Each structure stands twice: as structure tokens, then as C-alpha cells.
Amino acid sequence: MNALNIQQGASSHSAYDLRDPNSQVEERHTLAVLVENEPGVLARVIGLFSGRGYNIDSLTVAEVDHTGHQSRITMVTSGTPAVIEQIKAQLGRIVPVHEVHDLTVEGASVERELGLFKVCGQGDKRVEALRIAEIFRANVVDSTLESFVFELVGTPSKLDAFADLMRPLGLKELARTGVAAIARGV
């Protein structure tokens, strides 16, 4: 928030889009890209990032229109406002790309991620792991005498917090799907 209590970058349609395009501060952005579902498209999109030294923090891809042969790529990346604008412009120039949406600036969106956590422990550590899992509303999807596998769906920060609490209790392995995101409203 700034001094006027106006959220910066609230919407690209807002009169209060106050993001400084010359800022050197790194911002996290969630991009949704609608592409043709054909071989090599994902490689071209990823090549754009690797060829310019940009990082992808999260990447999910799935077919969203079987009859129209379209897939949706949801990616989370970080960069200065100028870098983010450059990424969006370059993505839009790739031929099989139909639409590029920056969910971070286009308004409110919902982000979720699935994580599987293998926690090994005995005695009090097992009881504590189950107690924390209940607080986070994680499901036990596998259980042995030595370990649990928890399933947790939530924001990336919720999964990070759960992992941080499980590490001292015996977190042995972690698998995450990456962020799936969609704009709120109509």
C-alpha cells in the first residue's frame, strides 16, 4: 500500500495502476497462457525463458479444450516490471499462443497448489505431525508404521508453512504440482 492506501497495480483497467515500469524491484507474477495443444509449443515457451535468462518459479500445463485443441500454461515468474512486460510481449509473438493474461495485474485471482509430504517419525513426533496436519486440513493418503503421506491443497505460502513445520518432525520427501490459477469473477 502507498500513502493514499491504494493498492498498487490493482488492475490494468484501473485509473490507479500505479506500478512504476522503470522500477528495479522484482515482482512475482502469475501468467496464464492459452496455446495450441501441439508438439513443441511448451518447448518454445520454455525456450523463451531459458534463452533470455528468466526464471520460472512454477509451471503447470493441461489441455483445457479437447475439441479446440487448446492447452493452458500457468506459470509463476519474477522480474522487474519492464522484464515482465517484455516476457508478456514475447509470449504473445509466439505463433501457437492465443492469449496471454497477467493474473497479477488483471484483478483478483485464485491460486492453488497440491503438495504431497512424506513424514517419517515415531512416538510423539507422529502424534504432533497428525495434529499439525489436522490444523492445516491436510489429508492422510498413505500410512505405514514408520511414515505418513499427507496431501495438502492451498496457496504456495500455505504449503511452504506446512513444510517448515514438518521438517523437524521428519519430513523426508516433498512433491508439489505447481500453481494453478484463475481470475475471479466474470
Secondary structure as GFF3:
##gff-version 3
##sequence-region A 1 186
A	DSSP	beta_strand	27	36	.	.	.	ID=ss1
A	DSSP	alpha_helix	41	52	.	.	.	ID=ss2
A	DSSP	beta_strand	56	65	.	.	.	ID=ss3
A	DSSP	beta_strand	70	79	.	.	.	ID=ss4
A	DSSP	alpha_helix	81	93	.	.	.	ID=ss5
A	DSSP	beta_strand	97	102	.	.	.	ID=ss6
A	DSSP	beta_strand	109	120	.	.	.	ID=ss7
A	DSSP	alpha_helix	124	136	.	.	.	ID=ss8
A	DSSP	beta_strand	139	143	.	.	.	ID=ss9
A	DSSP	beta_strand	147	154	.	.	.	ID=ss10
A	DSSP	alpha_helix	156	166	.	.	.	ID=ss11
A	DSSP	three_ten_helix	167	169	.	.	.	ID=ss12
A	DSSP	beta_strand	171	176	.	.	.	ID=ss13
A	DSSP	beta_strand	180	183	.	.	.	ID=ss14
###
